């Protein structure tokens, strides 16, 4: 099923977007899980994942004017806010987390000389989340 998206300034239809039901969400989570387990991402080195995230940030930056215009059209916020605050913040966040991709290591806890204790940080599963997002206006 499709649902129209409206320009809040004019009320005109921008486009139609797909609505998801429980079955759609379950299929998406299953596909994400399969990709997580069998796709290329888990086979990559942390450095390779970092490079992909940095490349994505570069593409966001290259198309930042277009993205700001789309964000303005979609929710009616001032273009200057999208172009000068929101999109640059998104780019900074991608670069920040890309920088962490190859820096998350196990933590060695103190132990006697006969033992070695290490904490490993491993992703466990795909998570579906509905997260409210607010950006100051």
C-alpha positions in Angstrom: 0.0 0.0 0.0 1.2 3.5 -0.8 0.7 6.6 1.2 1.2 10.2 -0.1 3.8 12.5 1.3 2.9 16.2 1.3 4.8 19.4 1.1 3.7 21.0 4.4 4.1 24.5 3.0 1.7 24.0 0.0 -0.2 20.8 0.8 0.9 19.4 -2.7 1.7 15.8 -3.0 5.5 15.2 -3.2 5.5 11.5 -3.8 4.0 8.2 -2.6 5.9 6.0 -0.1 5.3 2.4 0.9 3.6 1.6 4.1 4.8 -1.4 6.1 2.7 -3.9 7.9 4.0 -6.6 10.4 4.7 -9.0 7.6 6.7 -6.4 5.7 8.8 -5.6 8.8 9.4 -9.2 9.5 10.6 -9.8 5.9 12.9 -6.7 6.2 14.3 -7.9 9.5 14.9 -11.4 8.0 16.7 -9.9 5.0 18.8 -7.7 7.3 19.7 -10.7 9.4 20.7 -12.8 6.4 22.8 -9.9 5.1 24.4 -9.5 8.5 25.3 -13.2 8.6 26.1 -13.9 5.0 26.7 -10.6 3.2 30.0 -8.9 2.5 30.0 -6.6 5.5 31.0 -9.2 8.2 33.7 -10.5 5.9 35.4 -7.1 5.5 38.1 -5.8 7.7 37.3 -2.9 10.0 39.5 -0.7 7.8 37.4 -1.6 4.7 34.1 -0.8 6.6 35.6 2.5 7.7 36.5 3.4 4.1 33.0 2.6 2.9 31.5 4.9 5.6 33.9 7.7 4.7 33.0 7.3 1.1 29.4 7.6 2.0 30.1 10.8 4.0 31.9 12.1 0.9 28.8 11.4 -1.3 26.6 13.1 1.3 28.8 16.1 1.2 28.9 16.1 -2.6 25.1 16.0 -2.8 24.4 18.1 0.3 22.6 20.9 -1.5 20.2 18.3 -3.1 19.7 16.6 0.3 19.0 19.9 2.0 16.4 20.8 -0.7 14.7 17.4 -0.2 14.7 17.8 3.5 13.1 21.2 3.2 10.5 19.9 0.7 9.7 17.0 2.9 9.2 18.8 6.2 9.0 22.5 5.5 12.0 23.5 7.5 14.1 26.4 6.3 16.6 25.5 3.6 19.4 27.3 5.5 18.8 25.1 8.6 19.0 21.9 6.6 22.0 23.0 4.5 24.0 24.7 7.3 23.2 22.5 10.3 21.3 19.2 9.7 23.1 17.8 6.7 26.6 18.9 7.9 25.8 17.2 11.2 24.9 14.0 9.4 28.2 14.1 7.5 30.2 14.7 10.7 28.4 11.8 12.4 29.2 9.4 9.5 32.9 10.4 9.6 33.0 10.2 13.4 31.6 6.6 13.4 33.8 5.6 10.4 36.8 6.6 12.6 35.7 4.2 15.3 35.3 1.2 13.0 38.9 0.1 13.3 39.4 1.3 16.9 36.9 -0.8 18.9 39.0 -3.4 20.6 38.5 -6.0 23.4 39.3 -4.7 26.9 41.8 -6.7 28.9 40.7 -6.9 32.6 43.3 -7.5 35.3 44.0 -11.2 36.0 46.6 -13.3 37.7 49.6 -14.6 35.7 47.8 -17.9 34.9 44.8 -16.3 33.3 43.9 -13.8 30.6 40.6 -12.1 30.6 39.3 -10.3 27.6 36.0 -8.6 26.8 34.8 -8.8 23.2 32.3 -6.5 21.7 30.3 -8.3 19.1 27.1 -7.4 17.4 24.4 -9.9 18.3 21.4 -9.4 16.0 19.4 -7.1 13.9 17.1 -4.8 15.8 14.0 -3.1 14.6 13.5 0.3 16.2 11.0 3.1 16.0 12.9 6.2 17.2 11.5 9.6 17.6 13.8 12.2 16.2 13.7 15.9 17.0 15.9 18.6 15.5 15.7 22.0 17.0 13.6 24.5 15.0 
